[in-house]
Amino acid sequence: MEFAPKWIAWEITRRCNLRCIHCRSSSEAEVLGHPDFSTEEAFRIIDDISSYAKPVVVLSGGEPLLREDVFDIARYGTEKGLRVCLATNGTLVTEEICKKIKDSGIKIVSLSLDGSTEDVHDDFRSQKGAFRGTINAARLFKKHEIEFIINSSFTKRNQEEIPKVYKLAKELGATAWYMFMIVPTGRGEEIMNELISKEDYEEILNWHYEMEKDEKDILVRPTCAPHYYRIVLQKSQQEGRKFERRSLKFSTGGSKGCIAGQLICLIDVDGNVLPCSYFPMPAGNIRKQSFKEIWENSELFKKLRDFKSYKGRCGSCEFITVCGGCRARAYSVYGDYLEEEPFCTYMPKRLEALKKAGAR
């Protein structure tokens, strides 16, 4: 596997107009002691990244539309050859914002939708009117011919909504629907008891496989659910068929389950470079080191790329290079990012054989 940076989420602000229960950055309307970096520093970071690689860069937050210079940053990244995208909760999108998105060269926008009704979504987002904002943003994006993805996060409180949200994403005209399985980090640590059970998790991923087999209108992908790649391989082999998976031009291609620190990373407001959006351990800081130096020489990234160092069932699993287990979830549950994926039910064949041998 080639470890090249394909996709970078960039937290350009920690400020947000919502206060969602699962927020990985614990965003607030005003964040004391953590000011946004300057436009000039944003340009310097773009220069640094683009001198080494040409990844997808997703302007994220918080809510990136709260930055007045967000489109200056997007335009500069586009001019430097980066494929710039935007992640928004949708509530601040207007006709004028749509024009600026197109003018700045932003390639695709992701929207958040966590319920098929106002009650469910607004409860998840802790804000009345959030659902209407997202639906309105989707309508405006269609009107202005802006491609958009819908990201949906699920816990026990809204897992029954999964098929309904998928259906609504199609009706809204999204290019893709990404089903996020919550990783308890940031404010999301408070919902540890709301995480979907291992058994339901497996059932949902099996539902997704059956749905994706026949889906022709919209790209679909479970996210933060690396064992889906094991399920795809198992089921397609059982069925004697090759499972063709389509990819967006602005994605990593879906080559493996967990790709934290392998193909993707997050740069936060303070310049820390983290393995992914849900992994709260820095590999380095872009204010002190070059992005290339961090990507190629970080000890944390090197360990994440050494699959032989993985522990527990993941370390013994024949699907280690296909799945890899969620490293952020292992860290949040066990305090050790090399431990086994805590929400996987699969018993590796090697361990199963040892278990049977021991029982004789």
C-alpha positions as CSV (number, residue, x, y, z in Angstrom):
1,M,0.0,0.0,0.0
2,E,1.4,3.4,-1.0
3,F,1.1,5.9,1.9
4,A,0.5,9.2,0.1
5,P,-1.7,12.1,1.3
6,K,-4.9,11.8,-0.8
7,W,-7.4,13.7,1.4
8,I,-6.9,16.4,4.2
9,A,-9.6,17.8,6.4
10,W,-8.6,21.2,7.5
11,E,-10.3,22.8,10.5
12,I,-10.2,26.5,9.5
13,T,-12.3,27.5,12.5
14,R,-13.5,26.0,15.8
15,R,-16.4,28.4,15.9
16,C,-19.9,27.0,15.0
17,N,-23.5,28.2,15.1
18,L,-24.7,24.8,16.3
19,R,-23.8,22.6,19.3
20,C,-24.2,19.1,18.1
21,I,-24.1,16.2,20.5
22,H,-21.4,14.3,18.6
23,C,-19.1,17.2,17.7
24,R,-15.5,16.0,17.6
25,S,-14.1,19.5,18.1
26,S,-16.6,20.5,20.8
27,S,-17.4,23.6,18.8
28,E,-19.1,26.7,20.2
29,A,-20.2,30.0,18.8
30,E,-17.2,31.7,20.4
31,V,-14.1,29.7,21.4
32,L,-12.0,31.6,24.0
33,G,-8.3,31.1,23.8
34,H,-8.4,29.5,20.4
35,P,-8.6,32.3,17.8
36,D,-8.7,31.4,14.1
37,F,-5.4,31.7,12.3
38,S,-4.9,34.6,9.8
39,T,-5.5,34.5,6.1
40,E,-1.8,34.9,5.5
41,E,-1.1,31.8,7.6
42,A,-3.8,29.9,5.6
43,F,-2.0,30.8,2.4
44,R,1.4,29.7,3.9
45,I,-0.2,26.3,4.9
46,I,-1.5,25.9,1.3
47,D,1.9,26.7,-0.1
48,D,3.5,24.1,2.2
49,I,1.0,21.3,1.3
50,S,0.9,22.0,-2.4
51,S,4.7,22.0,-2.7
52,Y,4.6,18.4,-1.6
53,A,1.3,16.9,-2.8
54,K,-2.0,17.7,-4.5
55,P,-4.6,16.1,-2.2
56,V,-8.3,16.9,-1.8
57,V,-8.5,19.6,0.9
58,V,-11.8,19.9,2.7
59,L,-12.4,23.3,4.4
60,S,-14.1,22.2,7.7
61,G,-14.7,23.4,11.2
62,G,-16.7,24.2,13.3
63,E,-18.6,25.9,10.6
64,P,-16.2,27.2,7.9
65,L,-18.8,29.7,6.6
66,L,-18.3,31.7,9.7
67,R,-14.9,32.8,8.4
68,E,-15.2,35.9,6.2
69,D,-12.1,34.8,4.2
70,V,-13.2,31.2,3.6
71,F,-13.6,31.8,-0.2
72,D,-10.3,33.6,-0.4
73,I,-8.7,30.5,1.1
74,A,-10.6,28.3,-1.2
75,R,-9.6,30.3,-4.3
76,Y,-6.0,30.3,-3.3
77,G,-6.0,26.6,-2.8
78,T,-7.6,26.1,-6.2
79,E,-5.0,28.3,-7.8
80,K,-2.3,26.1,-6.2
81,G,-3.7,23.0,-7.8
82,L,-5.5,21.6,-4.8
83,R,-9.0,20.0,-5.1
84,V,-10.8,22.2,-2.6
85,C,-14.1,21.1,-1.0
86,L,-16.3,22.5,1.7
87,A,-18.0,20.9,4.7
88,T,-20.9,22.8,6.1
89,N,-24.0,22.2,8.4
90,G,-26.0,24.0,5.7
91,T,-27.7,26.5,7.9
92,L,-25.8,29.6,6.6
93,V,-26.2,28.8,2.9
94,T,-27.8,31.5,0.8
95,E,-28.0,32.4,-2.9
96,E,-25.0,34.6,-2.5
97,I,-23.0,31.9,-0.7
98,C,-23.7,29.6,-3.6
99,K,-22.3,32.1,-6.1
100,K,-19.2,32.4,-4.0
101,I,-18.8,28.7,-3.8
102,K,-18.8,28.4,-7.6
103,D,-16.5,31.4,-8.1
104,S,-13.9,30.2,-5.6
105,G,-13.4,26.9,-7.4
106,I,-14.8,24.6,-4.7
107,K,-15.5,21.3,-6.3
108,I,-18.0,19.7,-4.0
109,V,-19.8,20.5,-0.7
110,S,-20.8,18.1,2.1
111,L,-23.9,18.7,4.1
112,S,-25.0,17.2,7.4
113,L,-28.3,15.4,7.7
114,D,-28.9,13.1,10.7
115,G,-32.6,12.5,10.5
116,S,-35.4,12.3,8.0
117,T,-37.6,14.6,10.0
118,E,-37.2,18.0,11.7
119,D,-37.6,16.5,15.2
120,V,-34.9,13.9,14.9
121,H,-32.3,16.1,13.1
122,D,-32.8,19.1,15.3
123,D,-32.5,17.0,18.4
124,F,-29.2,15.6,17.2
125,R,-28.0,19.0,16.2
126,S,-29.3,20.7,19.4
127,Q,-30.8,23.5,17.4
128,K,-34.3,24.2,16.2
129,G,-34.4,25.0,12.5
130,A,-31.2,23.0,11.7
131,F,-33.2,20.5,9.5
132,R,-34.9,23.3,7.5
133,G,-31.4,24.9,7.0
134,T,-30.0,21.7,5.6
135,I,-33.0,21.0,3.3
136,N,-32.8,24.6,2.0
137,A,-29.1,24.3,1.4
138,A,-29.6,21.2,-0.7
139,R,-32.4,22.9,-2.7
140,L,-30.0,25.9,-3.4
141,F,-27.2,23.6,-4.4
142,K,-29.4,21.9,-6.9
143,K,-30.6,25.2,-8.3
144,H,-27.0,26.5,-8.7
145,E,-25.7,23.1,-10.0
146,I,-23.3,22.6,-7.1
147,E,-22.5,18.9,-6.4
148,F,-23.1,17.9,-2.8
149,I,-22.6,14.9,-0.5
150,I,-24.8,14.2,2.5
151,N,-23.0,13.0,5.6
152,S,-25.2,11.3,8.2
153,S,-24.1,10.4,11.8
154,F,-25.8,7.7,13.8
155,T,-26.1,6.6,17.4
156,K,-28.8,4.6,19.2
157,R,-31.0,7.7,19.2
158,N,-31.4,7.8,15.4
159,Q,-30.2,4.4,14.1
160,E,-33.8,3.5,13.1
161,E,-33.7,6.5,10.7
162,I,-30.9,5.1,8.6
163,P,-33.0,3.7,5.6
164,K,-35.2,6.9,5.7
165,V,-32.2,9.3,5.7
166,Y,-30.7,7.3,2.8
167,K,-34.0,7.7,0.9
168,L,-34.2,11.4,1.6
169,A,-30.6,11.9,0.5
170,K,-31.6,10.4,-2.9
171,E,-34.7,12.6,-3.1
172,L,-32.7,15.7,-2.4
173,G,-30.4,14.9,-5.4
174,A,-27.1,14.3,-3.5
175,T,-24.2,12.9,-5.5
176,A,-23.3,10.7,-2.5
177,W,-24.5,9.6,0.9
178,Y,-22.0,8.7,3.6
179,M,-23.2,6.8,6.6
180,F,-21.0,7.8,9.6
181,M,-20.8,5.4,12.6
182,I,-20.0,7.7,15.5
183,V,-16.5,7.7,17.1
184,P,-16.7,9.0,20.7
185,T,-14.3,11.9,20.7
186,G,-14.6,15.6,21.5
187,R,-18.1,16.3,22.7
188,G,-19.0,12.9,21.3
189,E,-17.3,11.3,24.4
190,E,-20.5,12.2,26.3
191,I,-22.5,9.7,24.1
192,M,-20.4,6.6,24.8
193,N,-23.6,4.9,26.1
194,E,-25.5,5.8,23.0
195,L,-23.1,4.0,20.6
196,I,-24.8,1.5,18.4
197,S,-24.2,-2.1,19.7
198,K,-21.7,-4.5,18.0
199,E,-24.6,-6.7,16.9
200,D,-26.7,-3.8,15.4
201,Y,-23.5,-2.4,13.8
202,E,-23.0,-5.7,11.9
203,E,-26.6,-5.9,10.9
204,I,-26.5,-2.3,9.6
205,L,-23.4,-2.9,7.6
206,N,-25.0,-6.0,6.1
207,W,-28.0,-3.9,5.2
208,H,-25.7,-1.4,3.5
209,Y,-24.1,-4.2,1.4
210,E,-27.4,-5.4,0.1
211,M,-28.5,-1.8,-0.6
212,E,-25.3,-0.8,-2.3
213,K,-25.4,-3.9,-4.6
214,D,-28.4,-2.5,-6.4
215,E,-27.8,1.2,-6.0
216,K,-27.3,3.0,-9.3
217,D,-28.4,6.6,-8.6
218,I,-26.2,7.7,-5.7
219,L,-22.8,6.8,-4.4
220,V,-22.9,5.3,-0.9
221,R,-20.2,4.6,1.6
222,P,-20.2,3.7,5.3
223,T,-17.6,5.9,7.1
224,C,-15.7,5.1,10.2
225,A,-16.9,1.5,9.7
226,P,-13.8,-0.2,8.4
227,H,-15.1,-3.8,9.0
228,Y,-17.5,-3.1,6.1
229,Y,-14.7,-3.9,3.8
230,R,-14.4,-7.3,5.4
231,I,-18.2,-7.9,5.0
232,V,-18.0,-6.8,1.3
233,L,-15.2,-9.3,0.7
234,Q,-16.9,-12.1,2.6
235,K,-20.3,-11.7,1.0
236,S,-19.1,-11.2,-2.6
237,Q,-16.9,-14.3,-2.3
238,Q,-19.9,-16.3,-0.9
239,E,-22.0,-15.1,-3.8
240,G,-19.3,-15.8,-6.4
241,R,-19.3,-12.3,-7.8
242,K,-17.0,-9.3,-8.0
243,F,-18.5,-6.4,-6.0
244,E,-17.9,-3.3,-8.1
245,R,-17.7,-0.1,-6.0
246,R,-17.8,3.3,-7.5
247,S,-15.8,6.2,-6.1
248,L,-16.1,10.0,-6.2
249,K,-13.3,11.9,-8.0
250,F,-12.8,13.7,-4.7
251,S,-12.3,10.6,-2.5
252,T,-9.5,8.2,-1.5
253,G,-11.0,5.5,-3.7
254,G,-12.2,3.2,-0.9
255,S,-9.1,1.0,-1.1
256,K,-9.2,0.0,2.6
257,G,-11.3,0.5,5.8
258,C,-9.3,2.6,8.2
259,I,-6.9,4.9,6.4
260,A,-6.1,7.3,9.2
261,G,-2.5,8.6,8.9
262,Q,-2.2,6.4,5.8
263,L,-4.1,8.3,3.1
264,I,-5.8,10.9,5.1
265,C,-5.3,13.3,8.0
266,L,-6.7,16.4,9.8
267,I,-5.1,19.7,10.4
268,D,-6.7,21.5,13.3
269,V,-7.0,25.2,14.0
270,D,-3.8,25.1,16.2
271,G,-1.8,23.6,13.3
272,N,-1.7,20.1,14.8
273,V,-1.7,17.3,12.2
274,L,-3.8,14.4,13.4
275,P,-4.4,10.9,11.7
276,C,-8.1,11.7,11.1
277,S,-10.9,13.9,12.3
278,Y,-11.6,11.6,15.3
279,F,-8.1,10.8,16.5
280,P,-7.1,13.3,19.1
281,M,-3.3,12.6,19.1
282,P,-1.1,14.9,17.0
283,A,1.6,13.6,14.7
284,G,3.3,17.0,14.5
285,N,2.5,20.7,14.1
286,I,2.5,22.5,10.8
287,R,3.6,25.7,12.5
288,K,6.8,24.0,13.6
289,Q,7.4,21.4,10.8
290,S,6.7,21.1,7.1
291,F,3.7,19.0,6.1
292,K,6.1,16.6,4.2
293,E,8.3,16.1,7.3
294,I,5.2,15.2,9.4
295,W,3.7,12.9,6.8
296,E,6.9,11.0,6.1
297,N,8.6,11.0,9.5
298,S,6.0,11.1,12.3
299,E,6.4,8.1,14.6
300,L,2.6,8.0,15.1
301,F,2.0,7.7,11.3
302,K,4.7,5.1,11.0
303,K,3.0,2.9,13.7
304,L,-0.4,3.3,12.1
305,R,1.1,2.0,8.8
306,D,2.8,-1.0,10.5
307,F,-0.1,-3.5,10.4
308,K,2.0,-6.1,12.1
309,S,2.0,-4.0,15.3
310,Y,-1.8,-4.2,15.7
311,K,-3.0,-6.1,18.7
312,G,-5.9,-8.3,19.8
313,R,-8.2,-9.7,17.1
314,C,-7.1,-7.1,14.6
315,G,-3.5,-8.3,15.0
316,S,-4.5,-11.9,14.2
317,C,-7.1,-11.1,11.5
318,E,-6.8,-12.2,7.9
319,F,-8.6,-9.0,6.9
320,I,-6.1,-6.7,8.5
321,T,-5.0,-5.1,5.2
322,V,-8.6,-4.8,4.0
323,C,-10.2,-3.5,7.2
324,G,-7.6,-2.4,9.7
325,G,-10.1,-1.6,12.4
326,C,-10.9,2.0,13.5
327,R,-7.8,3.2,15.2
328,A,-9.6,6.3,16.6
329,R,-12.3,4.1,18.1
330,A,-9.7,1.7,19.6
331,Y,-8.0,4.7,21.2
332,S,-11.2,6.2,22.6
333,V,-12.3,2.9,24.1
334,Y,-9.0,1.3,25.2
335,G,-6.6,4.2,25.3
336,D,-4.4,2.3,22.8
337,Y,-4.8,3.0,19.1
338,L,-3.1,-0.3,18.2
339,E,-5.7,-2.3,20.0
340,E,-8.5,-4.3,18.3
341,E,-11.6,-2.6,16.8
342,P,-14.0,-2.6,19.8
343,F,-17.2,-2.7,17.7
344,C,-16.4,-5.7,15.5
345,T,-17.9,-9.1,16.1
346,Y,-15.7,-11.1,13.8
347,M,-13.4,-13.9,15.2
348,P,-10.3,-14.3,13.0
349,K,-9.8,-17.8,11.6
350,R,-6.4,-18.2,13.3
351,L,-7.9,-17.4,16.8
352,E,-10.9,-19.6,16.1
353,A,-8.5,-22.5,15.3
354,L,-6.5,-21.9,18.4
355,K,-9.7,-21.8,20.4
356,K,-10.9,-25.2,19.0
357,A,-7.4,-26.7,19.5
358,G,-7.5,-25.6,23.2
359,A,-10.9,-27.1,23.7
360,R,-9.8,-30.6,22.7
